[in-house]
Every structure is written in C-alpha cells, then in structure tokens.
Amino acid sequence: MLKNCSDQSKGSKYTACRKIDENVDFEVNGLPAVKRVVRMCAVEGEPDRPCYYKAGFGGRVNVCHCFEDGCNSASVPAAAVGLAAVGVLLALRVA
C-alpha cells in the first residue's frame, strides 16, 4: 500500500523512504526469533550512503533509504502473502 508521507504527522519534513530488514536470530528475553521488513517515511537519509548494516547480540538490521516516490515498495507476491496471512488471522479471531 502506497502511503503519502505528506499526510503523516511530520508532513513535509519527510525527505526519504526507509526500508528496514530486521532479523532476530534466536529467542532473546522471551521474544521469539523473527524476520520482518518495516517500511516507513524518513526524515533523514544519506544519498551517498543509501544502505547500512548493523549487527549485535542475537540480531541484525539492514537499513536502506531511497528518495523517489514509492521506492521502498513490497513486491506483489510479498504483499499478497501478507494480506492472506492477515485474512486468516482475522478469520480465526472471528470464529
């Protein structure tokens, strides 16, 4: 789903799109291992260094910034799988 960053709370302060790939490799503090992607509007970004990688105990993240409209979008198959999963969870909750 394409989000207009100008409609967000900080509006025109957003200058970039951000995509964060998070990987938690094993259970930490009772939280399960997980792999997820977070997409958001960004206030800052470095055009000469579009991505950076951080790693620490039990996890790692790859953060990328881009500056064109819709540049951090999900692929259609990934979006379809995500929507299907939400539908199944909602169906189970209603039942």
MOPAC internal coordinates of N, CA, C and O (Angstrom, degrees):
PM7 1SCF
backbone

  N    0.0000 0     0.00 0     0.00 0    0    0    0
  C    1.4442 1     0.00 0     0.00 0    1    0    0
  C    1.5293 1   108.22 1     0.00 0    2    1    0
  O    1.2310 1   120.69 1   -54.62 1    3    2    1
  N    1.3095 1   116.28 1   125.38 1    3    2    1
  C    1.4569 1   121.81 1  -179.62 1    5    3    2
  C    1.5238 1   109.12 1   -80.02 1    6    5    3
  O    1.2310 1   120.69 1   -51.68 1    7    6    5
  N    1.3252 1   116.28 1   128.32 1    7    6    5
  C    1.4612 1   122.32 1  -178.12 1    9    7    6
  C    1.5233 1   108.78 1  -112.37 1   10    9    7
  O    1.2310 1   120.34 1   -47.49 1   11   10    9
  N    1.3251 1   116.95 1   132.51 1   11   10    9
  C    1.4547 1   121.78 1   176.67 1   13   11   10
  C    1.5249 1   108.02 1   -84.29 1   14   13   11
  O    1.2310 1   120.37 1   -69.53 1   15   14   13
  N    1.3193 1   116.89 1   110.47 1   15   14   13
  C    1.4616 1   120.65 1  -176.87 1   17   15   14
  C    1.5215 1   112.57 1   -64.28 1   18   17   15
  O    1.2310 1   119.74 1   154.43 1   19   18   17
  N    1.3242 1   118.10 1   -25.57 1   19   18   17
  C    1.4664 1   121.20 1   178.04 1   21   19   18
  C    1.5171 1   111.69 1   -65.15 1   22   21   19
  O    1.2310 1   120.32 1   156.92 1   23   22   21
  N    1.3409 1   117.00 1   -23.08 1   23   22   21
  C    1.4602 1   121.20 1   179.16 1   25   23   22
  C    1.5267 1   112.32 1   -83.98 1   26   25   23
  O    1.2310 1   119.55 1   173.46 1   27   26   25
  N    1.3246 1   118.46 1    -6.54 1   27   26   25
  C    1.4581 1   122.45 1  -178.76 1   29   27   26
  C    1.5241 1   110.18 1   -79.25 1   30   29   27
  O    1.2310 1   120.36 1    -8.31 1   31   30   29
  N    1.3302 1   116.92 1   171.69 1   31   30   29
  C    1.4653 1   121.73 1  -173.95 1   33   31   30
  C    1.5330 1   113.81 1   -60.03 1   34   33   31
  O    1.2310 1   119.35 1   145.57 1   35   34   33
  N    1.3297 1   118.85 1   -34.43 1   35   34   33
  C    1.4652 1   120.15 1   179.57 1   37   35   34
  C    1.5189 1   112.10 1   -93.43 1   38   37   35
  O    1.2310 1   120.56 1   177.26 1   39   38   37
  N    1.3236 1   116.54 1    -2.74 1   39   38   37
  C    1.4569 1   123.28 1   173.05 1   41   39   38
  C    1.5064 1   116.03 1    45.43 1   42   41   39
  O    1.2310 1   120.87 1    63.71 1   43   42   41
  N    1.3288 1   115.93 1  -116.29 1   43   42   41
  C    1.4627 1   121.39 1  -171.84 1   45   43   42
  C    1.5277 1   113.58 1   -69.28 1   46   45   43
  O    1.2310 1   119.29 1   172.87 1   47   46   45
  N    1.3303 1   118.95 1    -7.13 1   47   46   45
  C    1.4645 1   120.45 1   177.46 1   49   47   46
  C    1.5245 1   111.75 1   -70.21 1   50   49   47
  O    1.2310 1   119.98 1   158.27 1   51   50   49
  N    1.3391 1   117.64 1   -21.73 1   51   50   49
  C    1.4567 1   120.47 1  -179.58 1   53   51   50
  C    1.5156 1   109.71 1   -71.18 1   54   53   51
  O    1.2310 1   120.82 1   -50.18 1   55   54   53
  N    1.3180 1   116.04 1   129.82 1   55   54   53
  C    1.4567 1   120.96 1  -178.27 1   57   55   54
  C    1.5223 1   112.92 1  -122.87 1   58   57   55
  O    1.2310 1   120.01 1   174.58 1   59   58   57
  N    1.3347 1   117.59 1    -5.42 1   59   58   57
  C    1.4642 1   120.64 1  -175.41 1   61   59   58
  C    1.5197 1   110.17 1  -151.40 1   62   61   59
  O    1.2310 1   121.38 1   -10.78 1   63   62   61
  N    1.3282 1   114.96 1   169.22 1   63   62   61
  C    1.4621 1   122.38 1   171.37 1   65   63   62
  C    1.5223 1   106.58 1  -108.29 1   66   65   63
  O    1.2310 1   120.29 1   -32.03 1   67   66   65
  N    1.3313 1   117.05 1   147.97 1   67   66   65
  C    1.4615 1   121.21 1  -178.90 1   69   67   66
  C    1.5201 1   109.13 1  -127.20 1   70   69   67
  O    1.2310 1   121.01 1   -40.63 1   71   70   69
  N    1.3224 1   115.68 1   139.37 1   71   70   69
  C    1.4588 1   122.33 1   173.30 1   73   71   70
  C    1.5196 1   106.95 1  -127.11 1   74   73   71
  O    1.2310 1   120.70 1   -53.76 1   75   74   73
  N    1.3337 1   116.26 1   126.24 1   75   74   73
  C    1.4583 1   121.60 1  -179.50 1   77   75   74
  C    1.5215 1   108.55 1  -118.99 1   78   77   75
  O    1.2310 1   120.55 1   -60.34 1   79   78   77
  N    1.3218 1   116.56 1   119.66 1   79   78   77
  C    1.4633 1   122.21 1   172.33 1   81   79   78
  C    1.5208 1   106.59 1   -95.79 1   82   81   79
  O    1.2310 1   120.31 1   -66.57 1   83   82   81
  N    1.3421 1   117.01 1   113.43 1   83   82   81
  C    1.4589 1   122.23 1  -178.58 1   85   83   82
  C    1.5203 1   109.78 1  -106.61 1   86   85   83
  O    1.2310 1   120.66 1   -44.82 1   87   86   85
  N    1.3128 1   116.34 1   135.18 1   87   86   85
  C    1.4575 1   122.17 1   176.65 1   89   87   86
  C    1.5191 1   108.78 1  -132.00 1   90   89   87
  O    1.2310 1   120.45 1   -63.13 1   91   90   89
  N    1.3228 1   116.75 1   116.87 1   91   90   89
  C    1.4561 1   122.36 1   171.34 1   93   91   90
  C    1.5194 1   104.56 1  -104.85 1   94   93   91
  O    1.2310 1   120.42 1   -65.28 1   95   94   93
  N    1.3287 1   116.80 1   114.72 1   95   94   93
  C    1.4533 1   121.62 1  -168.23 1   97   95   94
  C    1.5240 1   115.07 1   -77.69 1   98   97   95
  O    1.2310 1   120.04 1   153.71 1   99   98   97
  N    1.3174 1   117.53 1   -26.29 1   99   98   97
  C    1.4606 1   120.28 1  -179.95 1  101   99   98
  C    1.5199 1   108.77 1  -154.87 1  102  101   99
  O    1.2310 1   120.49 1   -11.20 1  103  102  101
  N    1.3208 1   116.67 1   168.80 1  103  102  101
  C    1.4639 1   121.08 1  -178.07 1  105  103  102
  C    1.5272 1   109.79 1   -59.52 1  106  105  103
  O    1.2310 1   121.06 1   -48.24 1  107  106  105
  N    1.3342 1   115.59 1   131.76 1  107  106  105
  C    1.4568 1   122.06 1   178.72 1  109  107  106
  C    1.5205 1   107.81 1  -134.19 1  110  109  107
  O    1.2310 1   120.26 1   -53.76 1  111  110  109
  N    1.3226 1   117.11 1   126.24 1  111  110  109
  C    1.4692 1   122.63 1   178.64 1  113  111  110
  C    1.5218 1   112.26 1    51.69 1  114  113  111
  O    1.2310 1   120.37 1  -140.63 1  115  114  113
  N    1.3140 1   116.90 1    39.37 1  115  114  113
  C    1.4605 1   121.19 1   178.08 1  117  115  114
  C    1.5168 1   114.99 1    80.89 1  118  117  115
  O    1.2310 1   119.93 1   178.42 1  119  118  117
  N    1.3232 1   117.73 1    -1.58 1  119  118  117
  C    1.4625 1   121.16 1   178.18 1  121  119  118
  C    1.5258 1   108.81 1   -95.53 1  122  121  119
  O    1.2310 1   120.01 1   -41.66 1  123  122  121
  N    1.3313 1   117.59 1   138.34 1  123  122  121
  C    1.4667 1   120.23 1  -175.21 1  125  123  122
  C    1.5286 1   112.85 1   -74.12 1  126  125  123
  O    1.2310 1   121.59 1   -19.69 1  127  126  125
  N    1.3288 1   114.55 1   160.31 1  127  126  125
  C    1.4625 1   120.29 1   171.65 1  129  127  126
  C    1.5244 1   107.51 1   -62.29 1  130  129  127
  O    1.2310 1   120.51 1   -39.70 1  131  130  129
  N    1.3223 1   116.63 1   140.30 1  131  130  129
  C    1.4654 1   119.71 1  -176.38 1  133  131  130
  C    1.5290 1   109.53 1  -152.99 1  134  133  131
  O    1.2310 1   121.44 1   -27.02 1  135  134  133
  N    1.3144 1   114.85 1   152.98 1  135  134  133
  C    1.4638 1   121.83 1   173.44 1  137  135  134
  C    1.5210 1   105.93 1  -129.34 1  138  137  135
  O    1.2310 1   119.92 1   -54.78 1  139  138  137
  N    1.3284 1   117.75 1   125.22 1  139  138  137
  C    1.4677 1   119.81 1  -179.21 1  141  139  138
  C    1.5193 1   110.42 1  -147.46 1  142  141  139
  O    1.2310 1   121.99 1   -17.33 1  143  142  141
  N    1.3178 1   113.80 1   162.67 1  143  142  141
  C    1.4595 1   122.03 1   177.53 1  145  143  142
  C    1.5217 1   107.53 1  -121.48 1  146  145  143
  O    1.2310 1   120.78 1   -49.30 1  147  146  145
  N    1.3211 1   116.11 1   130.70 1  147  146  145
  C    1.4614 1   122.17 1   178.55 1  149  147  146
  C    1.5215 1   107.29 1  -117.80 1  150  149  147
  O    1.2310 1   120.69 1   -51.30 1  151  150  149
  N    1.3248 1   116.29 1   128.70 1  151  150  149
  C    1.4662 1   121.76 1   177.43 1  153  151  150
  C    1.5217 1   108.37 1  -118.11 1  154  153  151
  O    1.2310 1   120.50 1   -41.85 1  155  154  153
  N    1.3339 1   116.66 1   138.15 1  155  154  153
  C    1.4638 1   119.69 1  -177.33 1  157  155  154
  C    1.5165 1   111.20 1  -158.52 1  158  157  155
  O    1.2310 1   121.43 1   -10.49 1  159  158  157
  N    1.3192 1   114.87 1   169.51 1  159  158  157
  C    1.4530 1   121.74 1   171.69 1  161  159  158
  C    1.5317 1   106.90 1   -80.52 1  162  161  159
  O    1.2310 1   120.33 1   -30.69 1  163  162  161
  N    1.3283 1   116.98 1   149.31 1  163  162  161
  C    1.4606 1   120.33 1  -176.59 1  165  163  162
  C    1.5199 1   110.86 1  -129.16 1  166  165  163
  O    1.2310 1   121.10 1   -38.88 1  167  166  165
  N    1.3208 1   115.50 1   141.12 1  167  166  165
  C    1.4556 1   121.52 1   177.36 1  169  167  166
  C    1.5242 1   109.77 1   -81.43 1  170  169  167
  O    1.2310 1   120.45 1   146.47 1  171  170  169
  N    1.3292 1   116.75 1   -33.53 1  171  170  169
  C    1.4562 1   121.39 1  -177.76 1  173  171  170
  C    1.5177 1   110.76 1  -124.59 1  174  173  171
  O    1.2310 1   121.37 1   -21.68 1  175  174  173
  N    1.2880 1   114.99 1   158.32 1  175  174  173
  C    1.4499 1   122.82 1   174.35 1  177  175  174
  C    1.5097 1   107.54 1  -174.59 1  178  177  175
  O    1.2310 1   120.53 1   -28.18 1  179  178  177
  N    1.3077 1   116.59 1   151.82 1  179  178  177
  C    1.4574 1   120.58 1  -178.63 1  181  179  178
  C    1.5254 1   109.22 1  -110.86 1  182  181  179
  O    1.2310 1   119.47 1   -73.05 1  183  182  181
  N    1.3315 1   118.62 1   106.95 1  183  182  181
  C    1.4674 1   120.69 1  -178.64 1  185  183  182
  C    1.5259 1   113.57 1   -56.82 1  186  185  183
  O    1.2310 1   120.07 1   147.74 1  187  186  185
  N    1.3424 1   117.47 1   -32.26 1  187  186  185
  C    1.4626 1   119.84 1  -179.20 1  189  187  186
  C    1.5295 1   112.49 1   -83.56 1  190  189  187
  O    1.2310 1   119.66 1   169.87 1  191  190  189
  N    1.3215 1   118.25 1   -10.13 1  191  190  189
  C    1.4693 1   122.88 1   176.49 1  193  191  190
  C    1.5284 1   107.60 1  -137.59 1  194  193  191
  O    1.2310 1   120.23 1  -101.27 1  195  194  193
  N    1.3361 1   117.17 1    78.73 1  195  194  193
  C    1.4629 1   119.89 1  -172.51 1  197  195  194
  C    1.5262 1   114.81 1   -67.98 1  198  197  195
  O    1.2310 1   119.58 1   155.04 1  199  198  197
  N    1.3374 1   118.40 1   -24.96 1  199  198  197
  C    1.4684 1   120.47 1  -178.62 1  201  199  198
  C    1.5223 1   110.62 1  -133.93 1  202  201  199
  O    1.2310 1   121.09 1   -30.14 1  203  202  201
  N    1.3323 1   115.52 1   149.86 1  203  202  201
  C    1.4588 1   120.46 1   170.58 1  205  203  202
  C    1.5179 1   108.78 1  -144.01 1  206  205  203
  O    1.2310 1   121.18 1   -21.42 1  207  206  205
  N    1.3195 1   115.35 1   158.58 1  207  206  205
  C    1.4556 1   123.41 1  -173.64 1  209  207  206
  C    1.5172 1   108.56 1  -124.43 1  210  209  207
  O    1.2310 1   120.55 1   -44.07 1  211  210  209
  N    1.3384 1   116.55 1   135.93 1  211  210  209
  C    1.4632 1   121.56 1   175.56 1  213  211  210
  C    1.5171 1   108.06 1  -131.37 1  214  213  211
  O    1.2310 1   120.89 1   -36.48 1  215  214  213
  N    1.3121 1   115.90 1   143.52 1  215  214  213
  C    1.4611 1   120.63 1   177.33 1  217  215  214
  C    1.5178 1   108.65 1  -140.04 1  218  217  215
  O    1.2310 1   121.50 1   -30.08 1  219  218  217
  N    1.3123 1   114.74 1   149.92 1  219  218  217
  C    1.4490 1   121.22 1   178.47 1  221  219  218
  C    1.5117 1   109.32 1  -155.42 1  222  221  219
  O    1.2310 1   120.54 1    12.24 1  223  222  221
  N    1.3116 1   116.57 1  -167.76 1  223  222  221
  C    1.4561 1   121.61 1  -178.23 1  225  223  222
  C    1.5236 1   110.76 1   -58.22 1  226  225  223
  O    1.2310 1   120.39 1   -67.58 1  227  226  225
  N    1.3039 1   116.87 1   112.42 1  227  226  225
  C    1.4603 1   121.85 1   173.19 1  229  227  226
  C    1.5059 1   116.73 1    83.19 1  230  229  227
  O    1.2310 1   119.37 1   178.59 1  231  230  229
  N    1.3237 1   118.81 1    -1.41 1  231  230  229
  C    1.4574 1   117.40 1  -177.77 1  233  231  230
  C    1.5111 1   113.72 1  -163.81 1  234  233  231
  O    1.2310 1   121.88 1    -7.71 1  235  234  233
  N    1.3231 1   114.01 1   172.29 1  235  234  233
  C    1.4541 1   121.02 1  -179.86 1  237  235  234
  C    1.5198 1   109.30 1  -155.57 1  238  237  235
  O    1.2310 1   120.61 1   -26.33 1  239  238  237
  N    1.3100 1   116.45 1   153.67 1  239  238  237
  C    1.4614 1   121.53 1   176.89 1  241  239  238
  C    1.5193 1   109.48 1  -135.98 1  242  241  239
  O    1.2310 1   121.26 1   -34.30 1  243  242  241
  N    1.3068 1   115.19 1   145.70 1  243  242  241
  C    1.4558 1   122.68 1   171.77 1  245  243  242
  C    1.5261 1   105.42 1  -119.67 1  246  245  243
  O    1.2310 1   120.29 1   -60.53 1  247  246  245
  N    1.3207 1   117.06 1   119.47 1  247  246  245
  C    1.4610 1   122.57 1  -176.31 1  249  247  246
  C    1.5231 1   108.63 1  -113.48 1  250  249  247
  O    1.2310 1   120.72 1   -53.26 1  251  250  249
  N    1.3302 1   116.23 1   126.74 1  251  250  249
  C    1.4683 1   121.04 1   178.79 1  253  251  250
  C    1.5225 1   109.98 1  -126.69 1  254  253  251
  O    1.2310 1   121.20 1   -37.50 1  255  254  253
  N    1.3289 1   115.31 1   142.50 1  255  254  253
  C    1.4594 1   122.52 1   175.91 1  257  255  254
  C    1.5194 1   108.71 1  -117.70 1  258  257  255
  O    1.2310 1   120.91 1   -33.86 1  259  258  257
  N    1.3172 1   115.86 1   146.14 1  259  258  257
  C    1.4570 1   121.04 1   174.30 1  261  259  258
  C    1.5264 1   107.63 1  -143.11 1  262  261  259
  O    1.2310 1   120.40 1   -15.80 1  263  262  261
  N    1.3145 1   116.85 1   164.20 1  263  262  261
  C    1.4582 1   119.97 1  -166.74 1  265  263  262
  C    1.5208 1   115.10 1  -125.84 1  266  265  263
  O    1.2310 1   119.79 1  -171.30 1  267  266  265
  N    1.3236 1   118.00 1     8.70 1  267  266  265
  C    1.4620 1   121.17 1   177.60 1  269  267  266
  C    1.5276 1   108.88 1  -105.61 1  270  269  267
  O    1.2310 1   120.02 1   -26.56 1  271  270  269
  N    1.3149 1   117.56 1   153.44 1  271  270  269
  C    1.4625 1   121.39 1   178.52 1  273  271  270
  C    1.5234 1   110.84 1   -57.00 1  274  273  271
  O    1.2310 1   120.53 1   -50.21 1  275  274  273
  N    1.3389 1   116.59 1   129.79 1  275  274  273
  C    1.4612 1   122.21 1   175.41 1  277  275  274
  C    1.5136 1   115.13 1    71.04 1  278  277  275
  O    1.2310 1   119.53 1  -163.11 1  279  278  277
  N    1.3217 1   118.49 1    16.89 1  279  278  277
  C    1.4676 1   120.68 1  -172.61 1  281  279  278
  C    1.5239 1   114.24 1   -75.51 1  282  281  279
  O    1.2310 1   118.87 1   167.23 1  283  282  281
  N    1.3277 1   119.75 1   -12.77 1  283  282  281
  C    1.4626 1   120.82 1   179.65 1  285  283  282
  C    1.5257 1   111.65 1  -109.18 1  286  285  283
  O    1.2310 1   120.41 1  -149.74 1  287  286  285
  N    1.3038 1   116.83 1    30.26 1  287  286  285
  C    1.4660 1   121.27 1  -174.54 1  289  287  286
  C    1.5221 1   112.30 1   -71.53 1  290  289  287
  O    1.2310 1   121.51 1   -21.12 1  291  290  289
  N    1.3324 1   114.72 1   158.88 1  291  290  289
  C    1.4632 1   121.94 1   175.38 1  293  291  290
  C    1.5154 1   108.28 1   -84.63 1  294  293  291
  O    1.2310 1   121.08 1   -26.23 1  295  294  293
  N    1.3166 1   115.55 1   153.77 1  295  294  293
  C    1.4598 1   118.63 1   174.21 1  297  295  294
  C    1.5233 1   108.36 1   -70.67 1  298  297  295
  O    1.2310 1   120.12 1   -24.40 1  299  298  297
  N    1.3059 1   117.37 1   155.60 1  299  298  297
  C    1.4671 1   121.09 1  -179.14 1  301  299  298
  C    1.5225 1   111.60 1   -58.45 1  302  301  299
  O    1.2310 1   118.26 1   134.80 1  303  302  301
  N    1.3510 1   120.93 1   -45.20 1  303  302  301
  C    1.4717 1   119.25 1   178.38 1  305  303  302
  C    1.5263 1   112.79 1   -60.80 1  306  305  303
  O    1.2310 1   119.69 1   139.47 1  307  306  305
  N    1.3245 1   118.21 1   -40.53 1  307  306  305
  C    1.4593 1   120.32 1   179.73 1  309  307  306
  C    1.5213 1   110.55 1   -64.81 1  310  309  307
  O    1.2310 1   120.24 1   138.08 1  311  310  309
  N    1.3109 1   117.15 1   -41.92 1  311  310  309
  C    1.4610 1   120.58 1   178.60 1  313  311  310
  C    1.5192 1   110.60 1   -64.79 1  314  313  311
  O    1.2310 1   119.91 1   139.62 1  315  314  313
  N    1.3204 1   117.78 1   -40.38 1  315  314  313
  C    1.4669 1   121.39 1   179.88 1  317  315  314
  C    1.5203 1   111.00 1   -64.53 1  318  317  315
  O    1.2310 1   120.13 1   137.85 1  319  318  317
  N    1.3221 1   117.36 1   -42.15 1  319  318  317
  C    1.4648 1   120.69 1   178.60 1  321  319  318
  C    1.5225 1   109.90 1   -64.62 1  322  321  319
  O    1.2310 1   120.42 1   138.20 1  323  322  321
  N    1.3210 1   116.81 1   -41.80 1  323  322  321
  C    1.4608 1   120.17 1   178.56 1  325  323  322
  C    1.5143 1   112.29 1   -62.34 1  326  325  323
  O    1.2310 1   120.20 1   136.30 1  327  326  325
  N    1.3175 1   117.23 1   -43.70 1  327  326  325
  C    1.4642 1   120.49 1   178.41 1  329  327  326
  C    1.5199 1   111.28 1   -65.80 1  330  329  327
  O    1.2310 1   120.01 1   141.34 1  331  330  329
  N    1.3219 1   117.59 1   -38.66 1  331  330  329
  C    1.4615 1   120.92 1   177.98 1  333  331  330
  C    1.5238 1   110.51 1   -63.67 1  334  333  331
  O    1.2310 1   120.23 1   138.67 1  335  334  333
  N    1.3243 1   117.16 1   -41.33 1  335  334  333
  C    1.4637 1   120.66 1   179.37 1  337  335  334
  C    1.5235 1   110.81 1   -63.81 1  338  337  335
  O    1.2310 1   120.23 1   138.08 1  339  338  337
  N    1.3133 1   117.17 1   -41.92 1  339  338  337
  C    1.4694 1   120.66 1   177.54 1  341  339  338
  C    1.5243 1   110.17 1   -62.45 1  342  341  339
  O    1.2310 1   120.41 1   138.05 1  343  342  341
  N    1.3273 1   116.83 1   -41.95 1  343  342  341
  C    1.4620 1   120.74 1   178.17 1  345  343  342
  C    1.5104 1   112.26 1   -60.64 1  346  345  343
  O    1.2310 1   120.05 1   136.96 1  347  346  345
  N    1.3182 1   117.52 1   -43.04 1  347  346  345
  C    1.4677 1   121.36 1   179.02 1  349  347  346
  C    1.5216 1   110.29 1   -64.65 1  350  349  347
  O    1.2310 1   120.19 1   135.80 1  351  350  349
  N    1.3208 1   117.24 1   -44.20 1  351  350  349
  C    1.4627 1   120.28 1   179.33 1  353  351  350
  C    1.5249 1   111.62 1   -62.26 1  354  353  351
  O    1.2310 1   120.48 1   138.24 1  355  354  353
  N    1.3185 1   116.70 1   -41.76 1  355  354  353
  C    1.4661 1   119.81 1   177.70 1  357  355  354
  C    1.5212 1   111.11 1   -64.91 1  358  357  355
  O    1.2310 1   120.23 1   139.71 1  359  358  357
  N    1.3229 1   117.17 1   -40.29 1  359  358  357
  C    1.4623 1   120.89 1   179.08 1  361  359  358
  C    1.5220 1   110.69 1   -63.72 1  362  361  359
  O    1.2310 1   120.00 1   139.37 1  363  362  361
  N    1.3206 1   117.61 1   -40.63 1  363  362  361
  C    1.4620 1   121.01 1   178.90 1  365  363  362
  C    1.5246 1   111.18 1   -67.51 1  366  365  363
  O    1.2310 1   120.65 1   144.32 1  367  366  365
  N    1.3037 1   116.37 1   -35.68 1  367  366  365
  C    1.4636 1   120.13 1  -179.32 1  369  367  366
  C    1.5301 1   111.15 1   -69.57 1  370  369  367
  O    1.2310 1   120.16 1   142.82 1  371  370  369
  N    1.3265 1   117.30 1   -37.18 1  371  370  369
  C    1.4652 1   122.08 1  -179.50 1  373  371  370
  C    1.5234 1   110.67 1   -72.47 1  374  373  371
  O    1.2310 1   120.32 1   143.65 1  375  374  373
  N    1.3247 1   117.00 1   -36.35 1  375  374  373
  C    1.4682 1   121.52 1  -175.79 1  377  375  374
  C    1.4994 1   113.25 1   -69.80 1  378  377  375
  O    1.2310 1   120.10 1   180.00 1  379  378  377

